């Protein structure tokens, strides 16, 4: 088995296209209106290099391992035709992959009022239950808009009952728990289940699993907000400006080498439950050939290497730069310039989310090119750009997050009843996919740094960036669907000519 794959060169080009615009923006800012120390700049650049290499390995690894694993498990589960078995396996799988998600550990540390393990288990159970709901929806054929409407009405009813300190964090949790570990597997699971159905609506229903699984964490954290005392201030979060001060290149190298073992261990722990689940499935039911199994094993190695490098680069290199830039710009006289700059960063940063690549290409493949990866990418970029701009406005003004989320979700759910249902499913999936580790490690620190500079409340003002990033793609992707629907209704030039020809024939008769 060859560990080097020629496709790595192609993935490297894609990673460079995704990350270099962000590097360019930060460099322009650091040499103009937001000067940064050499320590921060060098840390950021080294982090960017690791992010690029990590993306290269991860995107290929997901194609080779996570996607086929999810498809084969989903297909085999459905073939059993045993609903209790399907429900049990779906619940266990949802819990396992959620606990495997690295960003969930970060979220747990940001909610000091709730013990870490309590929050992690509650969120994992929420995802497990909603994965069961998602799979039953696919098997029964329940329309996705009806379910989304009901669940989000429940979400917003609970939102008004919980203390304000839990609101933004609850919605943020829906984004961070559908990250690079969860999304490729869950989306492939949907493809595998829909392939067994074989009817003409199966492809439409293959999307929507991530959408519903994003609701589970929100409800879980809101329910915890009712059970635990959430009274607290920004100081309770323990967030501060973590700015590196480096005197030599050796200190820079040591900072990354000290952080690397943490992610080596974290990703190993995260991947182990999924690998164990698949291994048991392989022995008991799948029994794949040696060649197929070997490809998956190599893919898992790529996935592991990619996530370790990506998360090390993002957390160690990007986080200090985001915090410092947000703090410097918000403290200056031209603080409102941070809004368009945030929008520009948001437009490009979503392209560097590992799971976005998986979503875009799976959409193009499932729809036979009707919805192209480029159209998806542009719609996501526009959505995230708008969301980051609005999030910065919220940080600078202190406007409550519900003033944006309530009308935003109302519009998104309203659109779901008029656009083709495949666009609704893809749109709500994309919300969870867009709000991944790049959002958590660069955009959230950017908002936190700005919040500290203007003297805002970190709990209520800075948190909510992930929630905003998860919301706006629901609208932009569905607008793409509305445009597609209108174009389908509009007669082409050939159809106009045919109609005129037929009219002439009628007149002659």
Backbone torsions as a table, in degrees:
resi	resn	phi	psi	omega
1	UNK	NA	129.0	178.7
2	UNK	-90.4	127.7	179.7
3	UNK	-80.6	-26.6	178.1
4	UNK	-84.5	133.0	-179.7
5	UNK	-118.5	129.2	-179.7
6	UNK	-57.2	-24.8	-178.6
7	UNK	-70.7	-11.8	178.0
8	UNK	-60.9	-33.3	178.5
9	UNK	-64.5	-40.7	177.5
10	UNK	-64.3	-41.9	179.8
11	UNK	-67.7	-32.4	177.1
12	UNK	-63.4	-43.1	178.3
13	UNK	-61.1	-42.8	179.4
14	UNK	-63.6	-40.1	179.4
15	UNK	-65.9	-39.4	178.8
16	UNK	-64.1	-43.1	178.5
17	UNK	-61.6	-36.1	-177.3
18	UNK	-75.4	-40.0	-169.7
19	UNK	-96.0	-34.0	-174.8
20	UNK	-59.6	-36.2	176.1
21	UNK	-59.4	-38.2	178.5
22	UNK	-65.5	-42.5	177.6
23	UNK	-60.2	-43.2	179.8
24	UNK	-61.5	-44.1	179.9
25	UNK	-62.2	-46.2	-179.5
26	UNK	-63.3	-40.3	179.2
27	UNK	-64.3	-43.7	178.6
28	UNK	-61.4	-44.5	179.2
29	UNK	-63.8	-43.1	-175.9
30	UNK	-69.1	-23.9	178.9
31	UNK	-99.9	8.0	-179.2
32	UNK	-132.8	-95.0	-170.1
33	UNK	-89.0	-12.5	-178.2
34	UNK	-132.5	70.6	-178.2
35	UNK	-62.0	137.0	179.3
36	UNK	-122.3	161.8	179.3
37	UNK	-72.9	154.3	177.1
38	UNK	-56.2	-33.0	179.8
39	UNK	-59.9	-48.3	-178.2
40	UNK	-66.6	-43.0	-177.4
41	UNK	-63.3	-45.3	179.7
42	UNK	-66.0	-38.3	177.5
43	UNK	-62.4	-42.9	179.0
44	UNK	-63.1	-45.7	-177.1
45	UNK	-65.4	-39.8	177.4
46	UNK	-68.3	-37.7	175.5
47	UNK	-61.8	-40.2	179.3
48	UNK	-62.4	-40.4	178.6
49	UNK	-61.9	-42.6	179.0
50	UNK	-67.9	-37.5	178.1
51	UNK	-62.0	-42.7	-179.5
52	UNK	-63.3	-48.5	179.9
53	UNK	-64.8	-40.4	178.7
54	UNK	-62.3	-42.8	177.4
55	UNK	-61.6	-40.3	-179.6
56	UNK	-57.5	-49.1	-178.5
57	UNK	-71.4	-40.9	-175.5
58	UNK	-65.3	-46.7	-175.8
59	UNK	-62.4	-39.2	176.6
60	UNK	-71.3	-41.2	179.2
61	UNK	-61.0	-39.8	178.2
62	UNK	-63.4	-40.2	177.5
63	UNK	-62.4	-41.7	-173.6
64	UNK	-81.7	-26.9	-172.8
65	UNK	-122.7	-62.8	-172.4
66	UNK	-61.3	-42.8	-178.5
67	UNK	-66.1	-52.6	178.5
68	UNK	-64.4	-34.2	177.6
69	UNK	-61.2	-48.0	-179.5
70	UNK	-63.0	-43.2	-179.1
71	UNK	-63.8	-44.0	-176.7
72	UNK	-70.2	-39.3	177.3
73	UNK	-65.4	-44.1	179.3
74	UNK	-61.5	-44.8	179.6
75	UNK	-64.0	-43.3	-177.8
76	UNK	-67.8	-38.9	176.8
77	UNK	-59.3	-44.5	-177.2
78	UNK	-70.0	-34.7	-179.2
79	UNK	-63.5	-22.8	-179.9
80	UNK	-65.9	-26.2	-178.0
81	UNK	57.7	15.9	-178.9
82	UNK	-105.8	102.1	-172.9
83	UNK	-61.0	-45.1	178.1
84	UNK	-59.1	-39.1	178.0
85	UNK	-65.2	-43.1	179.5
86	UNK	-61.7	-44.1	-179.6
87	UNK	-63.2	-46.0	-179.2
88	UNK	-62.0	-48.6	-178.2
89	UNK	-64.8	-39.1	179.7
90	UNK	-64.1	-42.5	180.0
91	UNK	-64.3	-47.9	179.8
92	UNK	-60.7	-43.4	-179.0
93	UNK	-64.0	-42.1	178.8
94	UNK	-61.4	-42.6	179.1
95	UNK	-65.8	-44.8	-177.0
96	UNK	-62.0	-49.6	-175.0
97	UNK	-71.7	-25.1	177.3
98	UNK	-73.3	-44.9	176.0
99	UNK	-61.5	-28.0	179.8
100	UNK	-74.5	-14.6	-174.1
101	UNK	-75.8	117.6	-176.3
102	UNK	-59.7	-36.5	-176.4
103	UNK	-65.4	-22.1	179.3
104	UNK	-65.1	-33.9	177.5
105	UNK	-63.4	-38.7	178.6
106	UNK	-64.8	-46.2	179.9
107	UNK	-57.9	-43.3	-177.0
108	UNK	-60.6	-34.3	-179.3
109	UNK	-75.5	-16.9	-178.2
110	UNK	-89.1	-5.2	-179.6
111	UNK	-117.5	81.3	-172.8
112	UNK	-68.2	-20.2	-177.8
113	UNK	-71.6	-16.9	-177.7
114	UNK	-119.2	132.3	176.4
115	UNK	-55.9	141.1	-175.6
116	UNK	-51.9	-51.5	-175.8
117	UNK	-66.9	-32.5	176.6
118	UNK	-61.9	-46.2	180.0
119	UNK	-65.0	-45.6	-178.0
120	UNK	-60.7	-46.2	-179.3
121	UNK	-67.4	-39.4	179.2
122	UNK	-62.2	-46.1	179.3
123	UNK	-64.6	-42.3	179.9
124	UNK	-62.7	-42.3	177.6
125	UNK	-64.6	-38.7	177.2
126	UNK	-60.1	-45.3	178.1
127	UNK	-65.8	-41.4	178.8
128	UNK	-59.5	-45.5	179.4
129	UNK	-63.6	-40.9	-177.2
130	UNK	-78.3	-22.9	171.1
131	UNK	-67.7	-37.7	174.4
132	UNK	-61.0	-46.8	178.4
133	UNK	-59.2	-42.4	-178.1
134	UNK	-62.5	-44.6	-177.8
135	UNK	-70.4	-39.8	176.2
136	UNK	-62.9	-37.3	176.8
137	UNK	-59.6	-42.5	179.7
138	UNK	-65.6	-40.8	-177.0
139	UNK	-72.4	-35.6	-177.5
140	UNK	-87.6	-33.1	-179.7
141	UNK	93.1	32.2	178.6
142	UNK	-75.6	132.8	179.5
143	UNK	-61.2	133.9	-178.2
144	UNK	-63.0	-41.7	-179.4
145	UNK	-56.5	-36.7	-179.1
146	UNK	-65.1	-42.6	179.0
147	UNK	-66.4	-44.9	-179.1
148	UNK	-61.8	-41.2	179.2
149	UNK	-59.9	-49.6	-178.9
150	UNK	-61.6	-45.3	-176.6
151	UNK	-70.6	-38.6	-179.7
152	UNK	-74.0	-28.4	171.2
153	UNK	-61.4	-44.3	177.0
154	UNK	-62.3	-42.4	179.4
155	UNK	-57.9	-48.6	-175.9
156	UNK	-73.8	-28.2	173.2
157	UNK	-63.8	-45.0	177.8
158	UNK	-66.4	-33.6	-178.3
159	UNK	-58.8	-37.9	-179.2
160	UNK	-75.8	-12.4	-178.7
161	UNK	-94.7	-24.4	-175.6
162	UNK	-88.3	157.6	176.0
163	UNK	-61.0	151.4	-174.2
164	UNK	-60.9	-26.8	-179.1
165	UNK	-64.1	-18.9	-177.8
166	UNK	-96.7	-14.6	-169.4
167	UNK	-66.3	-56.7	-178.3
168	UNK	-63.9	-39.7	-178.6
169	UNK	-66.0	-36.4	178.8
170	UNK	-61.6	-46.5	-179.8
171	UNK	-70.8	-33.8	175.2
172	UNK	-61.7	-35.6	-177.3
173	UNK	-63.3	-31.7	177.9
174	UNK	-64.2	-27.2	178.3
175	UNK	-85.5	-44.5	-172.8
176	UNK	-72.1	-24.4	-178.3
177	UNK	-83.4	-8.5	172.7
178	UNK	-109.5	74.7	-174.8
179	UNK	-110.2	-157.1	-172.6
180	UNK	-65.6	-23.5	178.9
181	UNK	-81.4	-38.7	-171.6
182	UNK	-82.8	-47.3	-168.4
183	UNK	-60.1	-51.8	-178.0
184	UNK	-57.7	-39.5	-177.3
185	UNK	-70.6	-46.6	-177.9
186	UNK	-65.6	-42.9	-179.8
187	UNK	-64.3	-40.8	178.0
188	UNK	-66.6	-33.7	176.5
189	UNK	-59.6	-43.2	178.0
190	UNK	-63.3	-40.4	178.2
191	UNK	-63.2	-42.1	-179.9
192	UNK	-64.4	-41.4	179.1
193	UNK	-67.4	-43.5	-178.5
194	UNK	-66.3	-30.7	179.8
195	UNK	-63.7	-32.2	179.5
196	UNK	-72.6	-34.8	-179.6
197	UNK	-62.0	-52.8	173.2
198	UNK	77.7	0.6	178.5
199	UNK	-84.9	175.3	-172.5
200	UNK	-73.0	-16.7	178.1
201	UNK	-95.4	0.0	-175.0
202	UNK	-61.9	-42.2	-178.8
203	UNK	-62.8	-39.6	178.0
204	UNK	-60.9	-42.1	-175.9
205	UNK	-79.7	-7.9	179.5
206	UNK	-69.0	-19.7	173.6
207	UNK	-98.5	160.2	178.9
208	UNK	114.8	-14.0	179.2
209	UNK	-65.4	-45.6	178.9
210	UNK	-64.1	-36.9	-179.3
211	UNK	-58.2	-49.7	-179.0
212	UNK	-73.5	-35.4	178.9
213	UNK	-67.3	-19.6	176.6
214	UNK	-75.9	-22.0	-179.4
215	UNK	-74.6	-35.6	-176.5
216	UNK	-54.7	-51.1	179.1
217	UNK	-61.2	-37.2	179.8
218	UNK	-61.6	-49.4	179.2
219	UNK	-62.6	-39.5	-178.8
220	UNK	-61.7	-45.8	-178.7
221	UNK	-70.5	-36.0	177.0
222	UNK	-64.0	-42.0	177.8
223	UNK	-64.2	-40.2	175.6
224	UNK	-62.6	-33.7	177.5
225	UNK	-63.3	-28.7	176.2
226	UNK	-77.1	-27.1	-174.7
227	UNK	-92.2	-29.1	-176.7
228	UNK	-110.5	153.4	177.1
229	UNK	-75.0	114.2	-177.7
230	UNK	-100.1	8.6	179.3
231	UNK	-64.5	124.4	-178.6
232	UNK	178.8	171.0	-178.6
233	UNK	-121.9	-176.9	-178.2
234	UNK	-60.1	-31.3	-177.7
235	UNK	-64.0	-23.7	-178.5
236	UNK	-68.7	-20.4	-175.9
237	UNK	-75.6	-19.4	179.6
238	UNK	73.2	19.3	-177.6
239	UNK	-88.7	135.6	176.9
240	UNK	-147.6	168.3	178.2
241	UNK	-73.8	110.0	-178.6
242	UNK	-100.4	84.2	-173.7
243	UNK	-102.8	121.1	-179.3
244	UNK	-71.7	139.7	174.7
245	UNK	-119.8	105.0	-173.4
246	UNK	-116.3	135.6	179.5
247	UNK	-100.8	-28.1	-177.7
248	UNK	-135.6	164.8	178.1
249	UNK	-66.5	-27.6	177.7
250	UNK	-63.9	-40.0	178.1
251	UNK	-64.8	-37.2	176.4
252	UNK	-62.5	-47.1	180.0
253	UNK	-62.4	-41.9	-179.4
254	UNK	-64.3	-34.0	-179.6
255	UNK	-62.1	-40.6	179.1
256	UNK	-76.3	-39.2	-179.9
257	UNK	-68.7	-27.0	175.7
258	UNK	-74.8	-32.7	179.4
259	UNK	-79.4	-29.3	-175.0
260	UNK	-59.0	-46.9	-178.8
261	UNK	-58.4	-32.1	178.4
262	UNK	-60.6	-44.9	-177.9
263	UNK	-78.9	-27.6	172.4
264	UNK	-58.6	-45.7	179.6
265	UNK	-72.1	-43.8	-175.4
266	UNK	-62.6	-44.4	-178.5
267	UNK	-72.2	-33.3	175.6
268	UNK	-62.3	-45.6	177.6
269	UNK	-63.5	-37.6	-178.4
270	UNK	-69.4	-41.9	-177.5
271	UNK	-76.3	-28.0	-173.1
272	UNK	-55.8	-48.2	-179.1
273	UNK	-60.6	-38.2	179.4
274	UNK	-67.7	-44.3	179.3
275	UNK	-62.9	-41.3	179.3
276	UNK	-64.0	-45.0	179.0
277	UNK	-59.5	-47.6	-179.6
278	UNK	-65.7	-38.5	179.4
279	UNK	-61.3	-43.7	177.2
280	UNK	-63.9	-41.8	178.5
281	UNK	-62.1	-39.2	179.5
282	UNK	-63.7	-44.9	-178.1
283	UNK	-68.7	-42.8	-173.7
284	UNK	-80.6	-39.1	-167.7
285	UNK	-131.9	-48.7	-170.3
286	UNK	-68.6	-56.9	-178.7
287	UNK	53.9	57.2	179.1
288	UNK	-69.1	158.0	178.0
289	UNK	-68.8	161.0	-179.2
290	UNK	-59.3	-37.0	-179.3
291	UNK	-66.0	-46.7	179.8
292	UNK	-64.4	-41.7	-179.1
293	UNK	-66.9	-39.1	178.1
294	UNK	-62.8	-40.3	178.1
295	UNK	-63.3	-41.1	179.5
296	UNK	-65.7	-40.1	179.8
297	UNK	-63.3	-44.6	177.2
298	UNK	-62.7	-41.0	177.7
299	UNK	-60.8	-39.5	177.5
300	UNK	-64.5	-37.7	177.1
301	UNK	-63.0	-44.5	176.8
302	UNK	-61.2	-44.3	-179.5
303	UNK	-59.6	-44.2	-178.6
304	UNK	-63.3	-51.1	179.9
305	UNK	-59.5	-44.8	-177.8
306	UNK	-61.7	-46.3	-178.5
307	UNK	-68.2	-37.7	178.3
308	UNK	-61.2	-49.4	-178.9
309	UNK	-67.6	-42.2	-178.6
310	UNK	-61.5	-50.6	-176.5
311	UNK	-69.6	-33.2	175.5
312	UNK	-63.8	-48.0	179.6
313	UNK	-63.2	-42.8	-177.1
314	UNK	-70.1	-46.2	-176.0
315	UNK	-75.5	-41.7	-177.4
316	UNK	-82.7	-37.8	-174.1
317	UNK	-95.5	-40.7	-173.5
318	UNK	-83.7	-36.0	-172.7
319	UNK	-60.7	-47.7	178.7
320	UNK	-62.8	-38.2	-179.7
321	UNK	-64.9	-42.8	178.6
322	UNK	-61.6	-46.9	-179.9
323	UNK	-60.7	-46.8	-175.2
324	UNK	-67.9	-43.5	179.4
325	UNK	-61.3	-45.6	179.1
326	UNK	-61.4	-40.5	-178.8
327	UNK	-67.7	-46.2	-177.5
328	UNK	-64.4	-45.5	-175.6
329	UNK	-72.6	-36.0	179.8
330	UNK	-73.2	-23.8	179.5
331	UNK	-82.8	-12.4	-176.6
332	UNK	-85.7	169.9	178.9
333	UNK	-66.3	-29.4	-177.2
334	UNK	-94.7	39.8	-174.7
335	UNK	-58.1	-30.4	-177.9
336	UNK	-70.6	-14.4	174.6
337	UNK	-65.6	-19.2	178.1
338	UNK	-64.0	-24.9	-178.7
339	UNK	-66.9	-56.1	177.4
340	UNK	-64.9	-33.6	177.8
341	UNK	-65.9	-41.6	175.4
342	UNK	-60.0	-40.3	178.5
343	UNK	-63.3	-41.2	179.7
344	UNK	-65.1	-44.2	178.1
345	UNK	-62.5	-42.7	179.6
346	UNK	-60.6	-37.7	-179.2
347	UNK	-60.2	-41.4	-176.1
348	UNK	-90.3	-30.1	-170.8
349	UNK	-69.6	-28.1	-179.8
350	UNK	-65.6	-26.6	178.2
351	UNK	-67.3	-21.4	-179.5
352	UNK	-91.7	-0.6	175.9
353	UNK	-71.0	124.4	-175.9
354	UNK	-57.5	-41.4	-174.7
355	UNK	-75.6	-19.3	179.4
356	UNK	-63.8	-40.8	177.8
357	UNK	-58.4	-43.9	-179.2
358	UNK	-61.9	-46.1	-179.3
359	UNK	-61.6	-51.1	-175.3
360	UNK	-58.3	-44.7	-177.1
361	UNK	-76.1	-30.4	176.2
362	UNK	-70.0	-37.1	176.5
363	UNK	-62.1	-46.6	-179.9
364	UNK	-61.6	-39.6	-178.6
365	UNK	-70.1	-46.5	-176.9
366	UNK	-66.7	-36.0	-177.5
367	UNK	-91.8	9.0	-179.4
368	UNK	54.5	37.0	175.7
369	UNK	84.6	-2.6	178.1
370	UNK	-61.2	-41.6	173.1
371	UNK	-108.8	105.3	-174.2
372	UNK	-77.9	157.4	177.0
373	UNK	-62.9	-34.4	179.2
374	UNK	-66.8	-42.8	178.5
375	UNK	-63.7	-41.9	177.0
376	UNK	-61.5	-46.8	-178.2
377	UNK	-61.0	-43.0	179.6
378	UNK	-65.0	-44.2	179.8
379	UNK	-62.6	-41.5	177.9
380	UNK	-65.3	-42.6	-179.3
381	UNK	-62.3	-43.6	178.7
382	UNK	-62.9	-44.1	179.9
383	UNK	-61.1	-47.1	-178.7
384	UNK	-68.2	-36.0	177.4
385	UNK	-58.6	-47.6	178.9
386	UNK	-63.4	-42.3	-176.6
387	UNK	-65.0	-39.9	-179.9
388	UNK	-67.9	-40.4	177.4
389	UNK	-59.6	-45.7	179.7
390	UNK	-66.1	-37.1	179.4
391	UNK	-64.8	-39.5	178.4
392	UNK	-67.2	-40.4	176.1
393	UNK	-58.4	-41.5	-179.6
394	UNK	-64.5	-41.2	179.2
395	UNK	-64.0	-42.8	-175.9
396	UNK	-74.1	-25.0	-175.2
397	UNK	-109.3	-20.7	-177.9
398	UNK	79.8	18.0	178.3
399	UNK	-65.6	131.8	179.7
400	UNK	-59.3	144.7	-175.6
401	UNK	-63.0	-29.8	-178.3
402	UNK	-65.7	-24.7	178.4
403	UNK	-63.9	-22.9	177.6
404	UNK	-99.8	-42.7	-174.2
405	UNK	-69.4	-40.8	-176.1
406	UNK	-63.4	-53.3	176.7
407	UNK	-66.8	-32.7	-179.4
408	UNK	-64.0	-49.3	178.9
409	UNK	-68.8	-33.2	176.4
410	UNK	-62.0	-43.2	177.7
411	UNK	-65.3	-43.8	-178.7
412	UNK	-62.5	-43.9	-179.7
413	UNK	-70.4	-35.6	175.6
414	UNK	-61.7	-43.3	178.1
415	UNK	-62.9	-30.3	-175.9
416	UNK	-62.7	-19.0	-178.9
417	UNK	-91.0	-5.7	-177.6
418	UNK	-121.3	-15.4	179.7
419	UNK	-96.7	159.5	175.0
420	UNK	-54.1	137.6	-169.3
421	UNK	-64.2	-24.7	178.1
422	UNK	-66.1	-33.4	178.1
423	UNK	-69.6	-36.0	177.2
424	UNK	-63.2	-47.2	-179.2
425	UNK	-62.4	-44.2	179.8
426	UNK	-65.6	-40.4	-178.4
427	UNK	-62.0	-47.9	-178.1
428	UNK	-71.8	-28.1	171.5
429	UNK	-65.8	-42.0	-174.3
430	UNK	-65.8	-28.0	178.8
431	UNK	-59.9	-46.1	178.1
432	UNK	-69.5	-35.0	-177.5
433	UNK	-70.1	-39.8	-176.1
434	UNK	-67.7	-27.9	-176.0
435	UNK	-96.0	70.6	-176.2
436	UNK	-107.5	-154.4	-174.6
437	UNK	-63.6	-30.0	178.6
438	UNK	-66.9	-37.1	176.1
439	UNK	-65.1	-44.1	-176.6
440	UNK	-69.5	-31.0	-173.8
441	UNK	-100.7	-10.4	178.4
442	UNK	-126.2	-51.5	-176.2
443	UNK	-71.1	-41.4	178.8
444	UNK	-65.4	-45.4	173.8
445	UNK	-61.3	-34.5	177.0
446	UNK	-59.4	-46.1	179.0
447	UNK	-67.3	-38.2	-180.0
448	UNK	-66.4	-41.7	177.8
449	UNK	-62.7	-42.3	178.2
450	UNK	-65.0	-39.9	-179.1
451	UNK	-64.0	-41.4	177.2
452	UNK	-62.8	-37.3	-177.6
453	UNK	-68.3	-36.4	-177.7
454	UNK	-93.0	0.1	177.7
455	UNK	75.4	28.8	-179.7
456	UNK	-83.3	179.7	178.6
457	UNK	-93.8	115.9	-175.3
458	UNK	-60.6	-40.2	-175.8
459	UNK	-64.1	-44.8	-174.8
460	UNK	-94.7	-25.6	-174.7
461	UNK	-99.6	-46.6	-176.4
462	UNK	-76.7	-42.7	175.7
463	UNK	-68.9	150.8	-174.5
464	UNK	114.6	-12.7	177.3
465	UNK	-63.0	-45.9	179.3
466	UNK	-61.8	-40.2	179.4
467	UNK	-63.2	-40.6	179.1
468	UNK	-66.4	-42.0	178.6
469	UNK	-63.4	-34.5	179.6
470	UNK	-75.3	-21.0	-175.1
471	UNK	-87.0	-47.4	-169.9
472	UNK	-64.3	-33.9	176.0
473	UNK	-61.4	-24.8	177.1
474	UNK	-60.1	-34.2	-178.1
475	UNK	-83.6	-47.6	-174.3
476	UNK	-66.9	-38.7	179.4
477	UNK	-67.8	-36.8	178.3
478	UNK	-72.1	-31.2	172.8
479	UNK	-64.3	-39.3	173.1
480	UNK	-56.8	-42.1	177.7
481	UNK	-65.4	-36.9	178.9
482	UNK	-66.2	-42.4	176.7
483	UNK	-61.9	-43.0	178.6
484	UNK	-60.8	-41.2	-179.8
485	UNK	-65.6	-41.7	179.2
486	UNK	-65.5	-40.8	179.2
487	UNK	-63.9	-36.6	179.1
488	UNK	-65.5	-33.4	-179.2
489	UNK	-76.8	-27.0	-176.1
490	UNK	-75.9	124.4	179.7
491	UNK	-64.4	142.5	177.1
492	UNK	-79.3	171.2	178.7
493	UNK	-60.8	-38.0	179.2
494	UNK	-64.5	-38.8	179.6
495	UNK	-68.5	-37.0	175.3
496	UNK	-61.3	-44.5	-179.4
497	UNK	-62.9	-42.4	178.8
498	UNK	-62.8	-40.8	179.5
499	UNK	-64.5	-41.6	179.0
500	UNK	-64.4	-40.5	179.3
501	UNK	-62.1	-43.6	-179.8
502	UNK	-66.3	-36.4	178.0
503	UNK	-63.2	-40.8	179.4
504	UNK	-62.5	-39.7	179.6
505	UNK	-63.6	-38.6	-179.2
506	UNK	-66.0	-42.1	-179.5
507	UNK	-62.8	-43.6	-179.1
508	UNK	-62.0	-37.0	179.6
509	UNK	-68.4	NA	NA
